[in-house]
Amino acid sequence: MLQVHLTPDDIARVRIAAAPDPLWEIANGFHALTADDDRSAFGTWRGLVRPRLGPTDRLLAGLLPSRGYFPDFLTPTASAPHSARTLPSALDAVLGTPRSALRTDLARLAASPLRRRPLPDIARALAAGDTPALHRLGTALHSFYQRAVLPFWPQIRAQVDADRAARARTALAGGTDGLLMSFQPVLHWRPPVLVADYPTDRVLRLDGRGLVLQPSFFCRHRPLMLVDLAADRIPVLVYPIQHSPGWPRPDAGPQRGTELTALLGRMRAAILADAVTGRTTGELAERLGISSAAVSQHTAILRRAGLLLSVRHHKYVVHTITTTGLVLLGGAEASV
């Protein structure tokens, strides 16, 4: 059982992460791929991805056992856990793990009583912080992401966004107390303690650091937390989300919305679709992989066309689709 004790200061600092974390989706996705449960949620996806597995995945199999502990350094806490992070920045964080943390995590993995596979051949080199070994690990993580996660990222992102929207409505209606209650049966809120089913008995006192709740598409059954939570880090609790039936959808490929893309251009069409729930300039830049200046240029054109509304809120500019934009977006999707 996991027991997370929250002080009033912690409750005031509870946040839901802005987006799925690529490293947690890699780790949880690898676990989901090598398991055989949750067939209704992951069966079709496994059938598509398993034939794509390659030699680099043997390295991950040794570091990501199906049961028990896996190294914390594979899913480091983001420097700004409240905002989305890209795969390149996430991999940089992995490759920049201090040598002492590599040694500690790999020693803990070697001692895990639930580990069934031997450690990979390069484990000793990884523990020593060997640069070529770390780059091999980075290549393996990147390769798995490209084959197993990236092709499905729009659906992963959409379902995580839907979970966040539902949590936001709950928080508006019931505050943080209502938000924490909404996670049942995965999490049970027994003020001031958040309780979850967990493979080991663990008591965590946040001591005013707050808590980031990280939704994960590939997380299964129970929440996850890092074993080593340094005092200067905001604790992150990863939780599973519900899945809409019928994914992966065969119609979710890049052909969807081609008329709107042809009319507006690919990037402006993507901005318009993403602004349905309201996005800041920085959020659009992070999500679409372009600069804030480029976002500002595109949103200015959409605003002059009456498709977007931009409002400054404190230091941020929030962009929201207009009724005309919704009609155009809906018509384009309905015609595909």
Secondary structure, DSSP 4 states (H G I P E B T S, - for coil): -EEEE--HHHHHTEEE-SS--HHHHHHHHHHHHH----HHHHHHHHHHHGGG--TTHHHHHHHS-SSS---GGGSPPPSSTTS---HHHHHHHHHT--HHHHHHHHHHHHH-TT--SPPPTTHHHHHTT-HHHHHHHHHHHHHHIIIIIGGGHHHHHHHHHHHHHHHHHHHHHHHHHHHHHTTTTTEEEETTEEEE--SS-EEEE-TT--EEEEEESS--SS-EE-S---TTS--EEEEE----TTPSPTT-STTTTHHHHHHH-HHHHHHHHHGGG-EEHHHHHHHHTS-HHHHHHHHHHHHHTTSEEEEEETTEEEEEE-HHHHHHHHHHHHH-
